[in-house]
Amino acid sequence: MKKDNLRSVILEIVLQQGEVTRPELVDAVGIRAASVFEAVDELKREGILHEPDRQGKRTGRKAPRLKLDPDHFWTAGIDFQVRRTIGSVADLAGNVLHTVELPALERGTLSACRNEIRAVIRMLQEKTGRQWSKVKGIGFADPGLVDVRQGLSIRAVNVPGWENARTGEWLSRENGVPAAVWPEGMVKTFMEYLVRGKSMHGSLFHLGMDDGIGGGFIKDGECFIGDTNQAMEIGHIVIDPAGPLCQCGNRGCLEALAGENGIRRRIHEVISSGVDTVLNLEQFSLQYFTECAKHDKAARIIASEVSDSIGRALAVAVALLNPSMIVLSGELTGLGDLLLESIHRVLSLSCFAGTVRDLKLEFSRLEKSDTARGAALLMRNQLLRN
């Protein structure tokens, strides 16, 4: 194995596992120990890896563990959401050092959106102080359609003004460091995989259900984005060709049926028809809706319709990808067992038995700021691989 290839393999193993011993590396790589140890020592000299428990050549009975050196460099992550922007700074080991949050300001134009992002980066710089110089890259979680390779924000239907923006190039130019852009759903998928650590085997499909609906697929630590970088847009799978118009221009997309605007439209129809319900559009939010579904018959019927639509979209994902696990995130997870049971039922009716027999269906384990952290870590990984 060539020296550069060996170095890359070792870094991938450490990125996947977090920490590893020298003997474990030798077993994983499958070449002679001397070559592995030489590559490890070179990575240590560069400051990328460290072995804090190693004392000279004698280490005692227990092999010390190799880890990424937290202070080698840092990265920042920006999570640009519909209602807020969150920023984080993380060290090389993935520890979050600083996090800031700014409620969405007046948007509507690309310039206004960028001003909000600038403000969040300034807040991070103020918190980090002189140590901001350690930040060597910025990762960006985008709420819309993205061309990952070009760092291009194509369009976010829920954020007016956010379209046709060379976000990666702009962030890099303004901050003097490399920058990269990923779809928000992909970043969340990466983090759902990461937080499960060594307990995660096989592949994971993530479905995010908030203002819009997005997805992501990851296997062996690698997210799938497709040849044109626009895969996993599950929110725009057509569930009902005769259904309501979606903001993307199609009819009957999952997002038009089960996204926030779709649920709002359905509630309006129910109220207009004179049905007795506590639902009130003036109070509407997804959290309000999921709470109403626990005790209001009309809300529960709408929740069942929404859950069935989600199940039908996931049936397509299961048939095509055969994941080991599906993770659900977002405010619609407040529907709880109603959502899980509906999805299980639809998958059982629609998919081959072998694809659903051992399929795990879970709710998200992420915290609110974890998407910003994920963008920072994806940027870290990209810098290490390059």
Secondary structure as the mmCIF struct_conf table of DSSP 4:
data_model
#
loop_
_struct_conf.conf_type_id
_struct_conf.id
_struct_conf.beg_label_comp_id
_struct_conf.beg_label_asym_id
_struct_conf.beg_label_seq_id
_struct_conf.end_label_comp_id
_struct_conf.end_label_asym_id
_struct_conf.end_label_seq_id
HELX_RH_AL_P HELX_RH_AL_P1 LYS A 3 GLN A 17
BEND BEND1 GLY A 18 GLY A 18
STRN STRN1 GLU A 19 THR A 21
HELX_RH_AL_P HELX_RH_AL_P2 ARG A 22 VAL A 29
BEND BEND2 ILE A 31 ILE A 31
HELX_RH_AL_P HELX_RH_AL_P3 ALA A 33 ARG A 45
TURN_TY1_P TURN_TY1_P1 GLU A 46 GLY A 47
BEND BEND3 ILE A 48 ILE A 48
STRN STRN2 LEU A 49 HIS A 50
TURN_TY1_P TURN_TY1_P2 PRO A 52 ASP A 53
TURN_TY1_P TURN_TY1_P3 GLY A 56 LYS A 57
BEND BEND4 ARG A 61 LYS A 62
HELX_LH_PP_P HELX_LH_PP_P1 ALA A 63 PRO A 64
STRN STRN3 ARG A 65 LEU A 68
TURN_TY1_P TURN_TY1_P4 PRO A 70 ASP A 71
BEND BEND5 HIS A 72 HIS A 72
STRN STRN4 TRP A 74 PHE A 80
BEND BEND6 VAL A 82 ARG A 83
STRN STRN5 ARG A 84 ALA A 90
TURN_TY1_P TURN_TY1_P5 LEU A 92 ALA A 93
STRN STRN6 VAL A 96 PRO A 103
BEND BEND7 GLU A 106 GLU A 106
BEND BEND8 GLY A 108 THR A 109
HELX_RH_AL_P HELX_RH_AL_P4 LEU A 110 THR A 128
HELX_RH_3T_P HELX_RH_3T_P1 GLY A 129 LYS A 134
STRN STRN7 VAL A 135 ASP A 142
BEND BEND9 PRO A 143 GLY A 144
STRN STRN8 LEU A 145 ASP A 147
TURN_TY1_P TURN_TY1_P6 VAL A 148 GLY A 151
STRN STRN9 LEU A 152 ARG A 155
TURN_TY1_P TURN_TY1_P7 VAL A 157 ASN A 158
BEND BEND10 VAL A 159 VAL A 159
TURN_TY1_P TURN_TY1_P8 PRO A 160 GLY A 161
STRN STRN10 GLU A 163 ALA A 165
HELX_RH_AL_P HELX_RH_AL_P5 THR A 167 ASN A 175
TURN_TY1_P TURN_TY1_P9 GLY A 176 GLY A 176
BEND BEND11 VAL A 177 VAL A 177
STRN STRN11 ALA A 179 PRO A 183
HELX_RH_AL_P HELX_RH_AL_P6 GLU A 184 VAL A 195
TURN_TY1_P TURN_TY1_P10 ARG A 196 ARG A 196
HELX_RH_3T_P HELX_RH_3T_P2 GLY A 197 SER A 199
BEND BEND12 GLY A 202 GLY A 202
STRN STRN12 SER A 203 MET A 209
BEND BEND13 ASP A 210 GLY A 212
STRN STRN13 ILE A 213 LYS A 219
TURN_TY1_P TURN_TY1_P11 ASP A 220 GLY A 221
STRN STRN14 GLU A 222 CYS A 223
TURN_TY1_P TURN_TY1_P12 ASP A 227 THR A 228
BEND BEND14 ASN A 229 ASN A 229
HELX_RH_3T_P HELX_RH_3T_P3 ILE A 234 HIS A 236
BEND BEND15 ILE A 237 ILE A 237
STRN STRN15 VAL A 238 VAL A 238
BEND BEND16 ILE A 239 ILE A 239
TURN_TY1_P TURN_TY1_P13 PRO A 241 ALA A 242
BEND BEND17 GLY A 243 GLY A 243
HELX_LH_PP_P HELX_LH_PP_P2 PRO A 244 PRO A 244
STRN STRN16 LEU A 245 LEU A 245
HELX_LH_PP_P HELX_LH_PP_P3 CYS A 246 CYS A 246
TURN_TY1_P TURN_TY1_P14 GLN A 247 CYS A 248
BEND BEND18 GLY A 249 GLY A 249
STRN STRN17 ARG A 251 ARG A 251
BEND BEND19 GLY A 252 GLY A 252
STRN STRN18 CYS A 253 CYS A 253
HELX_RH_AL_P HELX_RH_AL_P7 LEU A 254 ALA A 258
BEND BEND20 GLY A 259 GLY A 259
HELX_RH_AL_P HELX_RH_AL_P8 GLU A 260 SER A 272
TURN_TY1_P TURN_TY1_P15 SER A 273 GLY A 274
HELX_RH_3T_P HELX_RH_3T_P4 LEU A 281 GLN A 283
HELX_RH_AL_P HELX_RH_AL_P9 LEU A 286 CYS A 292
TURN_TY1_P TURN_TY1_P16 ALA A 293 HIS A 295
HELX_RH_AL_P HELX_RH_AL_P10 LYS A 297 LEU A 321
BEND BEND21 SER A 324 SER A 324
STRN STRN19 MET A 325 SER A 329
BEND BEND22 GLY A 330 GLY A 330
HELX_RH_3T_P HELX_RH_3T_P5 GLU A 331 LEU A 335
TURN_TY1_P TURN_TY1_P17 GLY A 336 GLY A 336
HELX_RH_AL_P HELX_RH_AL_P11 ASP A 337 SER A 350
BEND BEND23 CYS A 351 CYS A 351
HELX_RH_AL_P HELX_RH_AL_P12 ALA A 353 VAL A 356
BEND BEND24 ARG A 357 ASP A 358
STRN STRN20 LYS A 360 PHE A 363
TURN_TY1_P TURN_TY1_P18 LYS A 368 SER A 369
HELX_RH_AL_P HELX_RH_AL_P13 ASP A 370 ARG A 385
#
